[in-house]
Each structure stands twice: as structure tokens, then as C-alpha cells.
């Protein structure tokens, strides 16, 4: 007999469904994280689910993350007549498709940088978005590891100090929130190959990590990331104050992974939801309105 865990209605292809209880908790968490960004001055935005593959290539995405990349292509209506859907394999043959010119991004922030390309921004710009993200994995597991998932991000674009302060403030906020949830997290430096492995930026990354993850058990559920002026250079995002390239950083929350961690810790949807509600009420009672150590 197959037993369904509290965290999902299972699917081994990385595309599980959420029932009403999980949907409620996901929305509660996303509203919480979005409110942190808005309170800090972030502009809520909605990004497209697909991006031009050429734009992602300009950001070295397919060089640094080829193992995660997922692309999309429309049907070639002429060739489809001679290469129909393969029912035995459950897929369209590649000959039935047009060239894949669209990419499904693995993180929400890529669309933010591309949306701001060729613009000048204030030194203290903040944006918050929640988007569907996609990652090819060696295997999929409930809410822990999915092909398609939702990621809330709070993105800083501006001066170096602004980008650095953004991460410091939200690092404290994540830690405080986790403590209020009785959710023990450990903070570890990540080794994602964000820059080309042979570049000078990659050497600097090894000396000064650009990404820290917050893990519950062995699962990363949030991260803080600095990109220095990489996206400012590549997307021609400049500062109104100096005209130089903008610095960027982002704080990311994998929403389904938070669901997994909370249900594993608290045992049920009801208990996990109550823990978030209690933590939020406690934060409201002592809130300062700043993106600092207060939840």
C-alpha cells in the first residue's frame, strides 16, 4: 500500500499537486515573505514564466548550469505530420519540434535583471517577485526536489553597500523567523558555479562565497546571494548616482521546500500552519518595520 505523506500528493516526475491544506500554507508563507520585502521598500512585480534563451545565454546560464537547464519549443506543424506523438515513449520526437528558443529559468531573479536591462536605477532599488522555476534533477522527491516549483525572491539592485546590507538584514530575519517556528536551520556556504570556473570572478567566489544556504536537515530552503556587479555589467543596468554598473543581491525562498521542512518538523499541515501563524503574530507584536533581525 502506498502512503501519502502530509507534504504532497505524490508524483515521481517532479510535478506533485497540493491539496487545500498545503495550498493554504504555501500562500501564507508567500504572503509572509512578500510582506518582508514590501516593508523594506520593495516593489512587487510579476515576471513571465518563460525567457528568451538568447537572453539567458548572455548571462552565461547555459555554461554555468547546463545540468539544470530546461528549454521549451513549439511544435513544427509541417514535420509533426510525419513525426507524430510517440505514445509508447510519452513524448514528441525532437524532429517534430521547432528550435528551442525559450528557456524556463531556474530562479526568479533572472527575469528581474533582464527586465531592468538598459535602465538606470536608484542606489537603493528593491523588487520582490514570485515565479515558477524549473530545474532538471537526477531524481525527484515530493516537495523536496521538483521539476517545477515556486520561488519568492527579494532582489536588491543598486550600490554595493545597498546590496550587502540587503543580505545582512535578511540573513538575520530568516534566522529569527526560523527560531520562532522552532525550525533549526544551519547556514552553509554554497558552491554553485555561478561564474565560469576559469574566470577571475570564480577565483574570488572561492575566496569569498557569493551564496549562503539555510538548511533544515539536508534540505536548503532559503538562500542569500550576492552577484557583485555581474548582472549590472551584462544587462547594462547603471546607477543614477554615478552611471556605473549596479550591484545586485537576492534573498530566495523555495516555497515547496519550506512546506516540506515545516511538515516534517511539526508533523501535519495543521500544526505547521499554526506555527507560521503564531510566529507571524509574535513578529507583529514586536515589529520594527525594518528588514533587520525582527521577523
PyMOL commands that set and color helices and strands:
alter all, ss='L'
color gray80, all
select helices_A, chain A and resi 20-39+53-58+61-64+79-81+94-96+109-115+160-180+200-207+230-234+255-266+269-286
alter helices_A, ss='H'
color red, helices_A
select strands_A, chain A and resi 43-44+51-52+70-72+102-104+120-121+124-134+148-158+186-189+211-216+219-228+238-239+247-254
alter strands_A, ss='S'
color yellow, strands_A
deselect
rebuild
show_as cartoon
